[in-house]
């Protein structure tokens, strides 16, 4: 992590693959301004669509004009679906979901979620479902209502593109999409910062180099296939070489 990173802090980022066979509950994470008062932690996250069915959607934010009173009434009436913002997605799309935004992932999405390291999730609505015991799952309505950003209407995803560029930027992290042609290389120098690499398509390998830019033997070459995630440490110079047309996500600026 580098010489200045406090050794008593946990790793600041979580990386997850979410294979959503059914719609997840409608959730919200508390903003930093109120998280401590709720005995929780803020969590900003980014969703990258690695695969999706034609009918799949995401739910992020409120429908235009929905008020807190309308939202609360819809919870009681079981009609909350009409209050939240649905939109279709395609492979390569992504959206940054800030603390305070209500959100849910629809069935049929395979998503790479890169998020602030936090374990606080408030479930505000579960679409009328019951758990394995036949009872409704626990909700956190009071905490959710205090956490929701009531000014966040109909955010839109960043649509996929075949070019390199920043796809998410916030106080907690930056994510870049890196597109490499077959045989193309990208060098990351030691002493800059730690980075997370996530393979979303194609194949490549990473070569860990010594201080003079020389290889350290066969064990220093690591194959990267779709679905792989890895940490490029602060202390290592690493060279990534694409073997086919490859798309990686580079998560950085998280220290």
Buried (B, 14 or more C-beta within 10 A) or exposed (E): BEEEEEEEEEEBBBBEEEEBEEBBBBBBBBBBEBBEEBEBBBBBBBBBBBEBEEEBBBBBBBBEEBEEEBBBEBBEEEEBBEBBBBBEBEEBBBBBBBBBBBBBBBEBBBBBBBBBBBEBBBBBBBEEEEEEEEEEEEBBBEBBBBBBBEEBEBBEBBEBEEEBEEBBEBEBBBBBBBBBEEEBEBEBEBEEBBBBBBBBBBBBBBBBBEEEEEEEEEEBBBEBEEEBBBBBBBEBBBBBBBBEBBBBBBBBBBB
